[in-house]
Amino acid sequence: MKQRIELNVNGKNYEVFVEPWRTLLEVLREELHLTGAKMGCDDGNCGACTVAIDGKAIKSCLMLVPQAKGKKILTVEGLGSEENLHPLQQAFIDHFAVQCGFCTPGMIMSAKALLDEKPDATEEEIRRGLHGNICRCTGYVKIVEAVEAARDKLAQKSNPL
């Protein structure tokens, strides 16, 4: 039996009619056509489906859609625009941190939540913050470098001298 559920995604309000056992990931992809978050493992191990919910990195394959009601959901599509990429998105490009790209949205969203909470994160804290996001193409070095570069860029924006 479908339920009416209101969601706030990327600053916009949506009303969906879905079965309450559907995951947030399914609804984002199939109902709202936001395909940045990926279905990887479907059991919370790979991080490809990571989104930010109320500022925290959450694996959307593990959250039932009714649990997201009343929360602010941010997907990679809500970070920036083609004309004005978020510093994390730009840093992943500039530092060649994208290979096949499947894990990239989840990595970026985990990094966003980390840097929002800890803007001066060290390399070790970045590595810990990305724990749970699996990349099968890289050795993570370029990903960590990209997050460090975005951290530094964001710090410059908040303290322009």
BANUPA-646305 format. One record per atom (N, C-alpha, C, O): atom name; x, y, z. Coordinates in Angstrom, 1 decimal, decimal comma. Layout:
[r "CA" [X Y Z]] ...
This chain:
[r "N" [0,8 -1,2 0,0]] [r "CA" [0,0 0,0 0,0]] [r "C" [0,9 1,3 0,0]] [r "O" [1,8 1,4 0,9]] [r "N" [0,7 2,1 -1,0]] [r "CA" [1,5 3,3 -1,1]] [r "C" [1,1 4,4 -0,1]] [r "O" [-0,1 4,5 0,3]] [r "N" [2,1 5,1 0,4]] [r "CA" [1,9 6,2 1,3]] [r "C" [2,4 7,5 0,7]] [r "O" [3,3 7,5 -0,2]] [r "N" [1,8 8,6 1,1]] [r "CA" [2,2 9,9 0,6]] [r "C" [3,3 10,4 1,6]] [r "O" [3,1 10,4 2,8]] [r "N" [4,5 10,7 1,0]] [r "CA" [5,6 11,1 1,8]] [r "C" [6,2 12,4 1,2]] [r "O" [6,4 12,5 0,0]] [r "N" [6,4 13,3 2,1]] [r "CA" [7,0 14,6 1,6]] [r "C" [8,5 14,5 1,9]] [r "O" [8,9 14,2 3,1]] [r "N" [9,3 14,9 1,0]] [r "CA" [10,8 14,9 1,1]] [r "C" [11,3 16,3 0,7]] [r "O" [10,8 16,9 -0,2]] [r "N" [12,4 16,7 1,4]] [r "CA" [13,1 17,9 1,0]] [r "C" [14,4 17,4 0,5]] [r "O" [15,3 17,0 1,3]] [r "N" [14,6 17,5 -0,8]] [r "CA" [15,8 17,1 -1,4]] [r "C" [16,5 18,3 -2,2]] [r "O" [15,8 18,9 -3,0]] [r "N" [17,7 18,5 -1,9]] [r "CA" [18,5 19,6 -2,5]] [r "C" [17,7 20,9 -2,4]] [r "O" [17,7 21,7 -3,4]] [r "N" [17,1 21,2 -1,3]] [r "CA" [16,4 22,4 -1,1]] [r "C" [15,0 22,5 -1,7]] [r "O" [14,3 23,6 -1,6]] [r "N" [14,5 21,5 -2,4]] [r "CA" [13,2 21,5 -3,0]] [r "C" [12,3 20,5 -2,3]] [r "O" [12,8 19,4 -1,8]] [r "N" [11,0 20,8 -2,2]] [r "CA" [10,1 19,9 -1,5]] [r "C" [9,4 19,0 -2,6]] [r "O" [9,0 19,5 -3,7]] [r "N" [9,3 17,7 -2,3]] [r "CA" [8,7 16,8 -3,2]] [r "C" [7,7 16,0 -2,4]] [r "O" [7,8 15,8 -1,2]] [r "N" [6,7 15,5 -3,2]] [r "CA" [5,7 14,7 -2,6]] [r "C" [5,7 13,4 -3,5]] [r "O" [5,5 13,5 -4,7]] [r "N" [5,9 12,3 -2,8]] [r "CA" [5,9 11,0 -3,5]] [r "C" [4,9 10,1 -2,9]] [r "O" [4,6 10,1 -1,8]] [r "N" [4,4 9,2 -3,8]] [r "CA" [3,5 8,1 -3,3]] [r "C" [4,2 6,8 -3,5]] [r "O" [4,3 6,3 -4,7]] [r "N" [4,7 6,2 -2,5]] [r "CA" [5,5 5,0 -2,6]] [r "C" [5,2 4,0 -1,5]] [r "O" [4,6 4,4 -0,4]] [r "N" [5,6 2,8 -1,7]] [r "CA" [5,4 1,8 -0,6]] [r "C" [6,4 2,1 0,5]] [r "O" [7,6 2,5 0,2]] [r "N" [6,0 2,0 1,7]] [r "CA" [6,9 2,4 2,8]] [r "C" [8,2 1,5 3,0]] [r "O" [9,0 1,9 3,8]] [r "N" [8,2 0,4 2,4]] [r "CA" [9,4 -0,4 2,5]] [r "C" [10,5 -0,1 1,5]] [r "O" [11,6 -0,7 1,4]] [r "N" [10,2 0,9 0,6]] [r "CA" [11,2 1,3 -0,4]] [r "C" [12,3 2,1 0,3]] [r "O" [12,1 2,9 1,2]] [r "N" [13,5 1,9 -0,2]] [r "CA" [14,6 2,7 0,3]] [r "C" [14,7 4,1 -0,2]] [r "O" [14,1 4,4 -1,3]] [r "N" [15,4 5,0 0,5]] [r "CA" [15,6 6,3 0,0]] [r "C" [16,3 6,3 -1,3]] [r "O" [16,0 7,1 -2,2]] [r "N" [17,3 5,4 -1,5]] [r "CA" [18,0 5,3 -2,7]] [r "C" [17,1 5,0 -3,9]] [r "O" [17,2 5,7 -4,9]] [r "N" [16,2 4,0 -3,7]] [r "CA" [15,3 3,7 -4,8]] [r "C" [14,4 4,9 -5,2]] [r "O" [14,2 5,2 -6,3]] [r "N" [13,9 5,6 -4,2]] [r "CA" [13,0 6,8 -4,4]] [r "C" [13,8 7,9 -5,1]] [r "O" [13,3 8,5 -6,0]] [r "N" [15,0 8,2 -4,6]] [r "CA" [15,8 9,2 -5,3]] [r "C" [16,0 8,9 -6,7]] [r "O" [15,9 9,8 -7,6]] [r "N" [16,4 7,7 -7,0]] [r "CA" [16,7 7,3 -8,4]] [r "C" [15,5 7,1 -9,3]] [r "O" [15,4 7,6 -10,4]] [r "N" [14,5 6,4 -8,8]] [r "CA" [13,4 5,9 -9,6]] [r "C" [12,2 6,9 -9,6]] [r "O" [11,6 7,0 -10,7]] [r "N" [12,0 7,6 -8,6]] [r "CA" [10,9 8,6 -8,5]] [r "C" [11,3 10,0 -8,8]] [r "O" [10,6 10,7 -9,5]] [r "N" [12,5 10,4 -8,2]] [r "CA" [12,9 11,8 -8,4]] [r "C" [14,0 11,9 -9,5]] [r "O" [14,4 13,1 -9,9]] [r "N" [14,4 10,8 -10,1]] [r "CA" [15,4 10,8 -11,2]] [r "C" [16,7 11,5 -10,9]] [r "O" [17,3 12,1 -11,7]] [r "N" [17,1 11,4 -9,6]] [r "CA" [18,4 11,9 -9,2]] [r "C" [19,3 10,7 -9,1]] [r "O" [19,2 9,9 -8,2]] [r "N" [20,1 10,5 -10,1]] [r "CA" [20,9 9,2 -10,3]] [r "C" [22,3 9,3 -9,8]] [r "O" [23,1 8,4 -10,1]] [r "N" [22,7 10,4 -9,1]] [r "CA" [24,1 10,5 -8,6]] [r "C" [24,4 9,4 -7,7]] [r "O" [25,4 8,8 -7,8]] [r "N" [23,5 9,2 -6,7]] [r "CA" [23,8 8,1 -5,7]] [r "C" [23,6 6,8 -6,5]] [r "O" [22,6 6,6 -7,2]] [r "N" [24,5 5,9 -6,3]] [r "CA" [24,5 4,6 -7,1]] [r "C" [24,1 3,4 -6,2]] [r "O" [24,4 3,4 -5,0]] [r "N" [23,5 2,4 -6,8]] [r "CA" [23,3 1,2 -6,2]] [r "C" [24,5 0,3 -6,4]] [r "O" [24,7 -0,1 -7,5]] [r "N" [25,2 0,1 -5,3]] [r "CA" [26,4 -0,7 -5,4]] [r "C" [26,2 -2,1 -4,8]] [r "O" [26,0 -3,1 -5,5]] [r "N" [26,3 -2,1 -3,5]] [r "CA" [26,2 -3,4 -2,8]] [r "C" [24,8 -3,7 -2,2]] [r "O" [24,4 -4,8 -2,0]] [r "N" [24,0 -2,7 -2,0]] [r "CA" [22,6 -2,8 -1,4]] [r "C" [22,6 -3,3 0,0]] [r "O" [21,6 -3,8 0,5]] [r "N" [23,8 -3,2 0,7]] [r "CA" [23,8 -3,6 2,1]] [r "C" [24,7 -2,7 2,9]] [r "O" [25,1 -3,0 4,0]] [r "N" [25,0 -1,5 2,4]] [r "CA" [25,7 -0,5 3,2]] [r "C" [27,2 -0,6 3,3]] [r "O" [27,8 0,1 4,1]] [r "N" [27,8 -1,5 2,5]] [r "CA" [29,2 -1,7 2,6]] [r "C" [30,1 -0,8 1,6]] [r "O" [31,2 -0,5 1,9]] [r "N" [29,5 -0,4 0,5]] [r "CA" [30,4 0,2 -0,5]] [r "C" [30,4 1,7 -0,5]] [r "O" [31,3 2,4 -0,9]] [r "N" [29,3 2,4 0,0]] [r "CA" [29,2 3,8 0,1]] [r "C" [28,8 4,5 -1,2]] [r "O" [28,8 5,8 -1,2]] [r "N" [28,6 3,8 -2,3]] [r "CA" [28,2 4,4 -3,5]] [r "C" [26,9 5,2 -3,5]] [r "O" [26,7 6,1 -4,3]] [r "N" [26,1 4,9 -2,5]] [r "CA" [24,8 5,5 -2,4]] [r "C" [24,7 6,6 -1,3]] [r "O" [23,7 7,1 -1,0]] [r "N" [25,9 7,1 -0,9]] [r "CA" [26,0 8,1 0,2]] [r "C" [25,4 9,4 -0,2]] [r "O" [25,7 9,9 -1,3]] [r "N" [24,5 9,9 0,7]] [r "CA" [23,9 11,2 0,6]] [r "C" [24,1 11,9 1,9]] [r "O" [24,5 11,2 2,9]] [r "N" [23,9 13,2 2,0]] [r "CA" [23,9 13,9 3,3]] [r "C" [22,5 14,1 3,8]] [r "O" [21,6 14,6 3,1]] [r "N" [22,2 13,7 5,0]] [r "CA" [20,9 13,9 5,6]] [r "C" [21,1 14,7 6,9]] [r "O" [21,8 14,3 7,8]] [r "N" [20,6 15,9 6,9]] [r "CA" [20,8 16,8 8,0]] [r "C" [22,3 17,0 8,3]] [r "O" [22,7 17,1 9,5]] [r "N" [23,1 17,0 7,2]] [r "CA" [24,5 17,2 7,3]] [r "C" [25,4 16,0 7,6]] [r "O" [26,6 16,1 7,6]] [r "N" [24,8 14,9 7,8]] [r "CA" [25,5 13,7 8,1]] [r "C" [25,5 12,8 6,9]] [r "O" [24,5 12,7 6,2]] [r "N" [26,7 12,1 6,7]] [r "CA" [26,8 11,1 5,5]] [r "C" [26,0 9,9 5,9]] [r "O" [26,2 9,2 6,9]] [r "N" [25,0 9,5 5,1]] [r "CA" [24,1 8,4 5,3]] [r "C" [24,1 7,5 4,0]] [r "O" [24,1 8,1 2,9]] [r "N" [24,1 6,3 4,2]] [r "CA" [24,0 5,3 3,1]] [r "C" [22,5 5,1 2,8]] [r "O" [21,8 4,5 3,6]] [r "N" [22,1 5,7 1,7]] [r "CA" [20,7 5,7 1,4]] [r "C" [20,1 4,4 1,1]] [r "O" [18,8 4,3 1,1]] [r "N" [20,9 3,4 0,8]] [r "CA" [20,3 2,0 0,5]] [r "C" [19,9 1,4 1,8]] [r "O" [19,1 0,4 1,8]] [r "N" [20,3 2,0 3,0]] [r "CA" [19,9 1,4 4,3]] [r "C" [18,8 2,1 5,0]] [r "O" [18,3 1,7 6,0]] [r "N" [18,3 3,2 4,4]] [r "CA" [17,3 4,1 5,0]] [r "C" [16,0 3,9 4,2]] [r "O" [15,9 4,0 3,0]] [r "N" [14,9 3,5 5,0]] [r "CA" [13,6 3,4 4,3]] [r "C" [13,1 4,8 4,1]] [r "O" [13,4 5,7 4,9]] [r "N" [12,4 5,1 3,1]] [r "CA" [12,0 6,4 2,7]] [r "C" [11,2 7,1 3,8]] [r "O" [11,3 8,3 3,9]] [r "N" [10,3 6,4 4,5]] [r "CA" [9,6 7,2 5,6]] [r "C" [10,5 7,8 6,7]] [r "O" [10,2 8,7 7,3]] [r "N" [11,7 7,1 6,8]] [r "CA" [12,7 7,7 7,8]] [r "C" [13,3 9,0 7,4]] [r "O" [13,8 9,7 8,2]] [r "N" [13,2 9,3 6,1]] [r "CA" [13,7 10,6 5,6]] [r "C" [12,8 11,7 5,7]] [r "O" [13,1 12,9 5,5]] [r "N" [11,5 11,5 6,0]] [r "CA" [10,5 12,5 6,1]] [r "C" [10,9 13,5 7,2]] [r "O" [11,3 13,2 8,3]] [r "N" [10,8 14,8 6,8]] [r "CA" [11,2 15,9 7,7]] [r "C" [12,7 16,2 7,8]] [r "O" [13,1 17,0 8,6]] [r "N" [13,5 15,5 7,0]] [r "CA" [14,9 15,7 7,1]] [r "C" [15,3 16,5 5,8]] [r "O" [14,6 16,5 4,8]] [r "N" [16,5 17,1 5,9]] [r "CA" [17,1 17,8 4,7]] [r "C" [18,0 16,9 4,0]] [r "O" [19,1 16,5 4,6]] [r "N" [17,7 16,5 2,8]] [r "CA" [18,5 15,5 2,1]] [r "C" [19,3 16,3 1,0]] [r "O" [18,7 17,1 0,3]] [r "N" [20,6 16,0 0,9]] [r "CA" [21,4 16,6 -0,1]] [r "C" [22,1 15,5 -0,9]] [r "O" [22,7 14,6 -0,3]] [r "N" [21,9 15,6 -2,2]] [r "CA" [22,6 14,6 -3,1]] [r "C" [23,7 15,4 -3,8]] [r "O" [23,8 16,6 -3,8]] [r "N" [24,5 14,6 -4,5]] [r "CA" [25,6 15,3 -5,3]] [r "C" [25,1 16,3 -6,3]] [r "O" [25,7 17,2 -6,6]] [r "N" [23,9 16,0 -6,8]] [r "CA" [23,3 17,0 -7,8]] [r "C" [23,0 18,3 -7,1]] [r "O" [22,9 19,3 -7,9]] [r "N" [22,8 18,4 -5,8]] [r "CA" [22,5 19,6 -5,1]] [r "C" [23,7 20,4 -4,7]] [r "O" [23,6 21,5 -4,1]] [r "N" [24,9 19,9 -4,9]] [r "CA" [26,1 20,6 -4,5]] [r "C" [26,5 21,8 -5,3]] [r "O" [26,8 22,9 -4,8]] [r "N" [26,4 21,7 -6,6]] [r "CA" [26,8 22,8 -7,5]] [r "C" [26,1 22,7 -8,8]] [r "O" [25,2 21,8 -9,0]] [r "N" [26,5 23,5 -9,7]] [r "CA" [25,9 23,4 -11,0]] [r "C" [27,0 23,2 -12,1]] [r "O" [28,2 23,3 -11,7]] [r "N" [26,7 23,0 -13,3]] [r "CA" [27,7 22,8 -14,3]] [r "C" [28,5 24,0 -14,5]] [r "O" [29,7 23,9 -14,7]] [r "N" [27,9 25,2 -14,3]] [r "CA" [28,7 26,4 -14,4]] [r "C" [29,5 26,8 -13,1]] [r "O" [30,4 27,5 -13,2]] [r "N" [29,1 26,2 -12,0]] [r "CA" [29,7 26,6 -10,7]] [r "C" [29,8 25,4 -9,8]] [r "O" [28,9 25,1 -8,9]] [r "N" [30,8 24,5 -10,1]] [r "CA" [31,0 23,3 -9,3]] [r "C" [31,3 23,6 -7,9]] [r "O" [32,0 24,6 -7,6]] [r "N" [30,9 22,8 -7,0]] [r "CA" [31,3 22,9 -5,6]] [r "C" [32,8 22,6 -5,6]] [r "O" [33,3 21,8 -6,4]] [r "N" [33,6 23,2 -4,6]] [r "CA" [35,0 22,9 -4,6]] [r "C" [35,4 21,5 -4,5]] [r "O" [36,4 21,1 -5,0]] [r "N" [34,6 20,6 -3,9]] [r "CA" [34,9 19,2 -3,9]] [r "C" [34,8 18,6 -5,3]] [r "O" [35,6 17,8 -5,7]] [r "N" [33,7 19,0 -6,0]] [r "CA" [33,6 18,5 -7,3]] [r "C" [34,7 18,9 -8,2]] [r "O" [35,3 18,1 -9,0]] [r "N" [35,1 20,2 -8,1]] [r "CA" [36,2 20,7 -8,9]] [r "C" [37,5 20,0 -8,6]] [r "O" [38,3 19,7 -9,4]] [r "N" [37,7 19,8 -7,3]] [r "CA" [39,0 19,2 -6,8]] [r "C" [39,1 17,8 -7,3]] [r "O" [40,2 17,3 -7,7]] [r "N" [38,0 17,0 -7,4]] [r "CA" [38,1 15,7 -7,9]] [r "C" [38,5 15,7 -9,3]] [r "O" [39,2 14,8 -9,8]] [r "N" [38,0 16,7 -10,1]] [r "CA" [38,4 16,8 -11,5]] [r "C" [39,9 17,2 -11,6]] [r "O" [40,7 16,6 -12,3]] [r "N" [40,3 18,2 -10,9]] [r "CA" [41,6 18,8 -10,9]] [r "C" [42,7 17,8 -10,5]] [r "O" [43,8 17,9 -11,0]] [r "N" [42,4 16,9 -9,5]] [r "CA" [43,4 16,0 -9,0]] [r "C" [43,2 14,6 -9,6]] [r "O" [43,8 13,7 -9,0]] [r "N" [42,5 14,5 -10,6]] [r "CA" [42,3 13,2 -11,3]] [r "C" [41,9 12,1 -10,3]] [r "O" [42,4 11,0 -10,4]] [r "N" [40,9 12,5 -9,4]] [r "CA" [40,4 11,5 -8,4]] [r "C" [39,2 10,7 -8,9]] [r "O" [38,7 9,9 -8,2]] [r "N" [38,9 10,9 -10,2]] [r "CA" [37,8 10,2 -10,8]] [r "C" [38,4 9,2 -11,9]] [r "O" [39,1 9,7 -12,8]] [r "N" [38,1 8,0 -11,7]] [r "CA" [38,4 7,0 -12,8]] [r "C" [37,1 6,6 -13,5]] [r "O" [36,7 7,2 -14,4]] [r "N" [36,6 5,5 -13,0]] [r "CA" [35,3 5,1 -13,6]] [r "C" [34,1 6,0 -13,2]] [r "O" [33,2 6,1 -13,9]] [r "N" [34,3 6,6 -12,0]] [r "CA" [33,2 7,5 -11,6]] [r "C" [32,1 6,9 -10,7]] [r "O" [31,3 7,7 -10,2]] [r "N" [32,0 5,6 -10,6]] [r "CA" [30,9 5,0 -9,9]] [r "C" [30,9 5,4 -8,5]] [r "O" [29,8 5,7 -7,9]] [r "N" [32,0 5,4 -7,8]] [r "CA" [32,1 5,7 -6,4]] [r "C" [32,1 7,2 -6,1]] [r "O" [31,9 7,7 -5,0]] [r "N" [32,4 8,0 -7,1]] [r "CA" [32,7 9,5 -6,9]] [r "C" [31,6 10,2 -6,2]] [r "O" [31,9 11,0 -5,2]] [r "N" [30,3 10,1 -6,6]] [r "CA" [29,3 10,9 -5,8]] [r "C" [29,2 10,5 -4,3]] [r "O" [29,1 11,4 -3,5]] [r "N" [29,4 9,3 -4,0]] [r "CA" [29,4 8,9 -2,6]] [r "C" [30,6 9,4 -1,9]] [r "O" [30,5 9,8 -0,7]] [r "N" [31,8 9,3 -2,5]] [r "CA" [33,0 9,9 -1,9]] [r "C" [32,8 11,4 -1,7]] [r "O" [33,2 11,9 -0,6]] [r "N" [32,3 12,1 -2,6]] [r "CA" [32,1 13,5 -2,5]] [r "C" [31,2 13,9 -1,4]] [r "O" [31,4 14,8 -0,6]] [r "N" [30,1 13,1 -1,3]] [r "CA" [29,1 13,4 -0,2]] [r "C" [29,7 13,1 1,2]] [r "O" [29,4 13,8 2,1]] [r "N" [30,4 12,0 1,3]] [r "CA" [31,1 11,7 2,6]] [r "C" [32,1 12,8 2,9]] [r "O" [32,2 13,2 4,1]] [r "N" [32,9 13,2 1,9]] [r "CA" [33,8 14,3 2,2]] [r "C" [33,1 15,6 2,5]] [r "O" [33,6 16,3 3,4]] [r "N" [32,0 15,9 1,9]] [r "CA" [31,3 17,1 2,2]] [r "C" [30,8 17,1 3,7]] [r "O" [31,0 18,1 4,4]] [r "N" [30,2 16,0 4,1]] [r "CA" [29,8 15,9 5,5]] [r "C" [30,9 16,0 6,5]] [r "O" [30,8 16,7 7,5]] [r "N" [32,1 15,4 6,1]] [r "CA" [33,2 15,5 7,0]] [r "C" [33,7 16,9 7,1]] [r "O" [33,9 17,4 8,2]] [r "N" [33,9 17,6 5,9]] [r "CA" [34,4 19,0 6,0]] [r "C" [33,4 20,0 6,6]] [r "O" [33,9 21,0 7,1]] [r "N" [32,2 19,7 6,5]] [r "CA" [31,2 20,6 7,1]] [r "C" [31,3 20,4 8,6]] [r "O" [31,2 21,4 9,4]] [r "N" [31,6 19,2 9,1]] [r "CA" [31,8 19,0 10,5]] [r "C" [33,2 19,4 11,0]] [r "O" [33,3 19,9 12,1]] [r "N" [34,2 19,1 10,2]] [r "CA" [35,5 19,4 10,6]] [r "C" [36,3 20,0 9,5]] [r "O" [37,0 19,4 8,7]] [r "N" [36,1 21,4 9,3]] [r "CA" [36,7 22,1 8,2]] [r "C" [38,2 22,0 8,1]] [r "O" [38,8 22,2 7,0]] [r "N" [38,9 21,7 9,2]] [r "CA" [40,4 21,6 9,2]] [r "C" [40,8 20,2 9,3]] [r "O" [41,9 19,9 9,9]] [r "N" [40,1 19,2 8,8]] [r "CA" [40,4 17,8 8,9]] [r "C" [41,8 17,5 8,4]] [r "O" [42,2 18,0 7,3]] [r "N" [42,5 16,7 9,1]] [r "CA" [43,8 16,3 8,7]] [r "C" [43,7 15,1 7,7]] [r "O" [42,6 14,6 7,4]] [r "N" [44,9 14,8 7,1]] [r "CA" [44,8 13,6 6,1]] [r "C" [44,3 12,4 6,8]] [r "O" [43,5 11,7 6,2]] [r "N" [44,7 12,1 8,0]] [r "CA" [44,2 10,9 8,7]] [r "C" [42,7 11,0 9,0]] [r "O" [42,0 10,0 8,8]] [r "N" [42,2 12,2 9,3]] [r "CA" [40,8 12,3 9,6]] [r "C" [40,0 12,2 8,2]] [r "O" [38,9 11,7 8,2]] [r "N" [40,6 12,7 7,2]] [r "CA" [39,9 12,5 5,8]] [r "C" [39,9 11,0 5,5]] [r "O" [38,8 10,5 5,1]] [r "N" [40,9 10,3 5,7]] [r "CA" [40,9 8,9 5,4]] [r "C" [39,9 8,2 6,2]] [r "O" [39,2 7,3 5,8]] [r "N" [39,8 8,5 7,5]] [r "CA" [38,8 7,9 8,4]] [r "C" [37,4 8,3 7,9]] [r "O" [36,4 7,5 8,0]] [r "N" [37,2 9,6 7,5]] [r "CA" [35,9 10,1 7,1]] [r "C" [35,4 9,4 5,8]] [r "O" [34,2 9,3 5,6]] [r "N" [36,3 8,9 5,0]] [r "CA" [36,0 8,2 3,8]] [r "C" [35,9 6,7 4,0]] [r "O" [35,5 6,0 3,0]] [r "N" [36,2 6,3 5,2]] [r "CA" [36,1 4,8 5,5]] [r "C" [34,6 4,4 5,2]] [r "O" [33,7 5,1 5,6]] [r "N" [34,5 3,3 4,5]] [r "CA" [33,1 2,8 4,2]] [r "C" [32,7 3,2 2,8]] [r "O" [31,7 2,8 2,3]] [r "N" [33,6 4,0 2,1]] [r "CA" [33,4 4,3 0,7]] [r "C" [34,5 3,5 -0,1]] [r "O" [35,7 3,8 0,1]] [r "N" [34,1 2,6 -0,9]] [r "CA" [35,0 1,7 -1,6]] [r "C" [35,2 2,2 -3,0]] [r "O" [34,2 2,5 -3,7]] [r "N" [36,4 2,3 -3,4]] [r "CA" [36,8 2,6 -4,8]] [r "C" [37,6 1,4 -5,3]] [r "O" [38,6 1,1 -4,8]] [r "N" [37,2 0,8 -6,4]] [r "CA" [37,9 -0,3 -7,0]] [r "C" [38,9 0,1 -8,0]] [r "O" [39,7 -0,8 -8,5]] [r "N" [39,0 1,3 -8,4]] [r "CA" [39,9 1,8 -9,5]] [r "C" [41,1 2,5 -9,0]] [r "O" [42,2 2,4 -9,6]] [r "N" [41,1 3,1 -7,8]] [r "CA" [42,2 3,9 -7,4]] [r "C" [42,8 3,4 -6,2]] [r "O" [42,3 2,4 -5,6]] [r "N" [43,9 3,9 -5,8]] [r "CA" [44,6 3,6 -4,5]] [r "C" [44,2 4,6 -3,5]] [r "O" [44,9 4,7 -2,4]] [r "N" [43,2 5,4 -3,7]] [r "CA" [42,7 6,5 -2,8]] [r "C" [43,6 7,7 -2,6]] [r "O" [43,2 8,7 -2,1]] [r "N" [44,8 7,6 -3,1]] [r "CA" [45,7 8,8 -2,9]] [r "C" [45,2 10,0 -3,6]] [r "O" [45,1 11,1 -2,9]] [r "N" [44,8 9,9 -4,8]] [r "CA" [44,2 11,1 -5,5]] [r "C" [42,9 11,6 -4,9]] [r "O" [42,7 12,8 -4,9]] [r "N" [42,1 10,7 -4,4]] [r "CA" [40,9 11,1 -3,7]] [r "C" [41,2 11,9 -2,5]] [r "O" [40,6 12,9 -2,2]] [r "N" [42,1 11,4 -1,7]] [r "CA" [42,5 12,1 -0,4]] [r "C" [43,1 13,5 -0,8]] [r "O" [42,8 14,5 -0,2]] [r "N" [44,0 13,5 -1,8]] [r "CA" [44,5 14,8 -2,3]] [r "C" [43,4 15,8 -2,7]] [r "O" [43,5 17,0 -2,4]] [r "N" [42,4 15,3 -3,4]] [r "CA" [41,3 16,1 -3,8]] [r "C" [40,6 16,7 -2,6]] [r "O" [40,2 17,9 -2,6]] [r "N" [40,3 15,9 -1,6]] [r "CA" [39,6 16,4 -0,5]] [r "C" [40,4 17,4 0,3]] [r "O" [39,9 18,4 0,8]] [r "N" [41,7 17,2 0,4]] [r "CA" [42,6 18,1 1,0]] [r "C" [42,6 19,5 0,3]] [r "O" [42,6 20,5 0,9]] [r "N" [42,6 19,4 -1,1]] [r "CA" [42,6 20,6 -1,9]] [r "C" [41,3 21,4 -1,7]] [r "O" [41,3 22,6 -1,6]] [r "N" [40,2 20,6 -1,6]] [r "CA" [38,9 21,3 -1,4]] [r "C" [38,8 21,9 0,0]] [r "O" [38,3 23,0 0,1]] [r "N" [39,4 21,2 1,0]] [r "CA" [39,4 21,7 2,3]] [r "C" [40,1 23,1 2,3]] [r "O" [39,7 24,0 2,9]] [r "N" [41,3 23,1 1,6]] [r "CA" [42,1 24,3 1,6]] [r "C" [41,3 25,5 0,9]] [r "O" [41,4 26,6 1,3]] [r "N" [40,7 25,1 -0,2]] [r "CA" [39,9 26,1 -1,0]] [r "C" [38,7 26,6 -0,2]] [r "O" [38,5 27,8 -0,2]] [r "N" [38,0 25,8 0,5]] [r "CA" [36,9 26,2 1,4]] [r "C" [37,4 27,1 2,5]] [r "O" [36,7 28,0 2,9]] [r "N" [38,6 26,8 3,1]] [r "CA" [39,2 27,6 4,1]] [r "C" [39,5 29,0 3,6]] [r "O" [39,3 30,0 4,3]] [r "N" [40,0 29,1 2,4]] [r "CA" [40,3 30,4 1,7]] [r "C" [39,0 31,2 1,6]] [r "O" [39,0 32,4 1,8]] [r "N" [37,9 30,5 1,2]] [r "CA" [36,7 31,2 1,0]] [r "C" [36,1 31,8 2,3]] [r "O" [35,5 32,9 2,3]] [r "N" [36,3 31,0 3,4]] [r "CA" [35,8 31,5 4,6]] [r "C" [36,7 32,5 5,3]] [r "O" [36,2 33,2 6,2]] [r "N" [38,0 32,6 4,9]] [r "CA" [38,9 33,5 5,5]] [r "C" [39,7 34,2 4,4]] [r "O" [40,9 34,0 4,3]] [r "N" [39,0 35,0 3,5]] [r "CA" [39,8 35,7 2,4]] [r "C" [40,7 36,7 3,0]] [r "O" [40,3 37,6 3,7]] [r "N" [42,0 36,6 2,6]] [r "CA" [43,0 37,6 3,0]] [r "C" [43,7 38,1 1,8]] [r "O" [44,6 39,0 2,0]] 
